[in-house]
Amino acid sequence: MIALLRYLLFPFSIIYGFAVWIRNRLYDLKLLKSKSFDVPTIVIGNLSVGGTGKSPMTEFVVTSLKDQYKTAILSRGYGRKTSGFYFVQTDSSANEVGDEPLQFKNKFPKLTVAVCEDRCTGIEKLRLDHELIILDDAYQHRKLSPLFNILLFDFLSFSHPMFVFPAGNFRDLLIEAKRAQIITITKCPIDLSIEERKRIENKIRHYNKRALITFSYIDYFEPIHSEGASVDIDKKDIILVTGIAKPQPLVDYIKKKANLIKHISFEDHHSFSESDINQITKSYLSLASSNKILLTTEKDLQRLKPFKKQLADIELVYLPIGIQFHDPKQKALFEKMLHDTVSQSVNQP
């Protein structure tokens, strides 16, 4: 039924797609102005809506570069209830700065993390005190002309028609892949075949002839208690709470480890309410086992923190994730391109 409805909406996708195409051409022809800066800027983004793994990619890029350059992360702060420019602190709330920037700050407390819906304004406020600015989810922010673009595609998106809104899940046209220097296919199966890689590469090459194309998969790290200690989740009864775009890979992973799993799913960036916490608590208490935990993602944890008192008697655990590349040589080339590009920019006379 949903698939039929999407096809019925296809004429509206043509209208939306044409409007997006016109906007991008106006920027390409410089009839709409893009601004570049003397500080190196790296954009990490996608063409679709959420769920492509921008956060773990941002953390990978930051980890690769932060020890060589005074680095800042700049994000829109999606889901926050504030506007304008804010510095993110470890004790900020997700309502103030957004869940992903708060996650970055807690993971890299010594790093500058800021939010601003106008990325150029944000860069202006950061550029004099930093040698490098990494922008999360700014691929469509054409007011900015970045030094380097990293574009992400979710592996499963290649299994469906890649339509723009409202018939599909893409907010931009595939032709815009041409602006990327690196294109990474995320959330791939660990045993991704060479034939499947070639199929995807051939499709991408229709739009970008020169970018480095890499393939990656989700790496699940050791679960961590909200108070900091590592936790073994094998054979436990688990209430899994997610407010992320595409939780199925996580659900599949937990099912292989847990004795029992009950999944409570919310929309991406969901702002938890008292009634949500009551529902979660009730589900947790309904499990008769004493060998049970409440498991969530690192991003969702940021939005659950304000309810720490209500969850005080619950074993709250989060599962950090990262990315791993299928080909170590691709990973090495990825990092070399980053370092060479930033180094050349920083050392320009």
Solvent accessible surface area in square Angstrom, and as a share of the most:
residue,aa,sasa,rsa
1,M,189,0.84
2,I,129,0.66
3,A,65,0.50
4,L,104,0.52
5,L,95,0.47
6,R,87,0.32
7,Y,123,0.47
8,L,116,0.58
9,L,52,0.26
10,F,76,0.32
11,P,75,0.47
12,F,118,0.49
13,S,4,0.02
14,I,103,0.52
15,I,117,0.59
16,Y,70,0.27
17,G,8,0.07
18,F,128,0.53
19,A,59,0.46
20,V,18,0.10
21,W,97,0.34
22,I,65,0.33
23,R,90,0.33
24,N,0,0.00
25,R,35,0.13
26,L,60,0.30
27,Y,22,0.08
28,D,56,0.29
29,L,124,0.62
30,K,146,0.62
31,L,120,0.60
32,L,71,0.35
33,K,157,0.66
34,S,49,0.32
35,K,96,0.41
36,S,79,0.51
37,F,35,0.14
38,D,113,0.58
39,V,9,0.05
40,P,6,0.04
41,T,3,0.02
42,I,1,0.00
43,V,1,0.00
44,I,0,0.00
45,G,0,0.00
46,N,0,0.00
47,L,0,0.00
48,S,9,0.06
49,V,73,0.42
50,G,16,0.15
51,G,16,0.16
52,T,0,0.00
53,G,14,0.13
54,K,21,0.09
55,S,14,0.09
56,P,14,0.09
57,M,0,0.00
58,T,0,0.00
59,E,14,0.06
60,F,30,0.12
61,V,0,0.00
62,V,0,0.00
63,T,79,0.46
64,S,16,0.11
65,L,0,0.00
66,K,67,0.28
67,D,114,0.59
68,Q,104,0.46
69,Y,29,0.11
70,K,117,0.50
71,T,4,0.03
72,A,0,0.00
73,I,0,0.00
74,L,0,0.00
75,S,4,0.03
76,R,108,0.40
77,G,1,0.01
78,Y,109,0.41
79,G,46,0.45
80,R,28,0.10
81,K,146,0.62
82,T,44,0.25
83,S,82,0.53
84,G,28,0.27
85,F,44,0.18
86,Y,91,0.34
87,F,105,0.44
88,V,2,0.01
89,Q,95,0.42
90,T,66,0.38
91,D,129,0.67
92,S,18,0.12
93,S,36,0.23
94,A,7,0.06
95,N,68,0.35
96,E,79,0.35
97,V,2,0.01
98,G,1,0.01
99,D,3,0.02
100,E,24,0.11
101,P,1,0.01
102,L,1,0.00
103,Q,13,0.06
104,F,0,0.00
105,K,22,0.09
106,N,57,0.29
107,K,69,0.29
108,F,22,0.09
109,P,75,0.47
110,K,203,0.86
111,L,19,0.10
112,T,32,0.18
113,V,2,0.01
114,A,0,0.00
115,V,0,0.00
116,C,3,0.02
117,E,76,0.34
118,D,46,0.24
119,R,11,0.04
120,C,17,0.10
121,T,56,0.33
122,G,0,0.00
123,I,0,0.00
124,E,70,0.31
125,K,113,0.48
126,L,1,0.00
127,R,71,0.26
128,L,146,0.73
129,D,90,0.47
130,H,19,0.08
131,E,75,0.34
132,L,0,0.00
133,I,0,0.00
134,I,0,0.00
135,L,0,0.00
136,D,2,0.01
137,D,34,0.18
138,A,5,0.04
139,Y,2,0.01
140,Q,35,0.15
141,H,34,0.15
142,R,22,0.08
143,K,106,0.45
144,L,6,0.03
145,S,47,0.31
146,P,35,0.22
147,L,70,0.35
148,F,6,0.03
149,N,11,0.06
150,I,0,0.00
151,L,0,0.00
152,L,1,0.00
153,F,7,0.03
154,D,5,0.03
155,F,26,0.11
156,L,97,0.48
157,S,17,0.11
158,F,12,0.05
159,S,70,0.45
160,H,118,0.53
161,P,78,0.49
162,M,25,0.11
163,F,59,0.24
164,V,12,0.07
165,F,73,0.31
166,P,52,0.33
167,A,4,0.03
168,G,6,0.06
169,N,71,0.37
170,F,9,0.04
171,R,57,0.21
172,D,2,0.01
173,L,39,0.20
174,L,30,0.15
175,I,65,0.33
176,E,0,0.00
177,A,2,0.02
178,K,72,0.30
179,R,37,0.14
180,A,0,0.00
181,Q,46,0.21
182,I,0,0.00
183,I,0,0.00
184,T,0,0.00
185,I,0,0.00
186,T,2,0.01
187,K,43,0.18
188,C,8,0.05
189,P,54,0.34
190,I,125,0.64
191,D,124,0.64
192,L,14,0.07
193,S,51,0.33
194,I,110,0.56
195,E,127,0.57
196,E,44,0.20
197,R,51,0.19
198,K,117,0.50
199,R,105,0.38
200,I,0,0.00
201,E,51,0.23
202,N,96,0.49
203,K,67,0.28
204,I,5,0.02
205,R,75,0.27
206,H,137,0.61
207,Y,77,0.29
208,N,4,0.02
209,K,155,0.66
210,R,154,0.56
211,A,2,0.02
212,L,28,0.14
213,I,7,0.03
214,T,0,0.00
215,F,0,0.00
216,S,0,0.00
217,Y,46,0.18
218,I,30,0.15
219,D,36,0.19
220,Y,41,0.16
221,F,91,0.38
222,E,110,0.50
223,P,16,0.10
224,I,47,0.24
225,H,35,0.16
226,S,45,0.29
227,E,122,0.55
228,G,53,0.51
229,A,68,0.53
230,S,67,0.43
231,V,23,0.13
232,D,99,0.52
233,I,4,0.02
234,D,65,0.34
235,K,150,0.64
236,K,41,0.17
237,D,12,0.06
238,I,0,0.00
239,I,0,0.00
240,L,0,0.00
241,V,0,0.00
242,T,0,0.00
243,G,0,0.00
244,I,34,0.17
245,A,41,0.32
246,K,68,0.29
247,P,25,0.16
248,Q,100,0.45
249,P,42,0.27
250,L,13,0.07
251,V,9,0.05
252,D,63,0.32
253,Y,52,0.20
254,I,0,0.00
255,K,117,0.50
256,K,172,0.73
257,K,63,0.27
258,A,17,0.13
259,N,105,0.54
260,L,88,0.44
261,I,38,0.19
262,K,96,0.41
263,H,62,0.28
264,I,11,0.05
265,S,66,0.43
266,F,31,0.13
267,E,142,0.64
268,D,45,0.23
269,H,32,0.14
270,H,51,0.23
271,S,55,0.36
272,F,15,0.06
273,S,48,0.31
274,E,99,0.44
275,S,76,0.49
276,D,19,0.10
277,I,2,0.01
278,N,96,0.49
279,Q,89,0.40
280,I,0,0.00
281,T,31,0.18
282,K,153,0.65
283,S,10,0.07
284,Y,15,0.06
285,L,120,0.60
286,S,79,0.51
287,L,23,0.12
288,A,112,0.87
289,S,37,0.24
290,S,117,0.75
291,N,69,0.35
292,K,33,0.14
293,I,3,0.01
294,L,0,0.00
295,L,0,0.00
296,T,0,0.00
297,T,16,0.09
298,E,22,0.10
299,K,26,0.11
300,D,0,0.00
301,L,13,0.07
302,Q,5,0.02
303,R,18,0.07
304,L,2,0.01
305,K,83,0.35
306,P,84,0.53
307,F,23,0.09
308,K,130,0.55
309,K,182,0.77
310,Q,82,0.36
311,L,8,0.04
312,A,75,0.58
313,D,142,0.73
314,I,13,0.07
315,E,68,0.31
316,L,15,0.07
317,V,0,0.00
318,Y,32,0.12
319,L,4,0.02
320,P,8,0.05
321,I,57,0.29
322,G,8,0.08
323,I,22,0.11
324,Q,68,0.30
325,F,16,0.07
326,H,31,0.14
327,D,41,0.21
328,P,102,0.64
329,K,164,0.69
330,Q,31,0.14
331,K,73,0.31
332,A,61,0.47
333,L,84,0.42
334,F,0,0.00
335,E,47,0.21
336,K,119,0.50
337,M,51,0.23
338,L,0,0.00
339,H,52,0.23
340,D,53,0.28
341,T,30,0.18
342,V,0,0.00
343,S,36,0.23
344,Q,123,0.55
345,S,23,0.15
346,V,54,0.31
347,N,112,0.57
348,Q,131,0.58
349,P,179,1.12
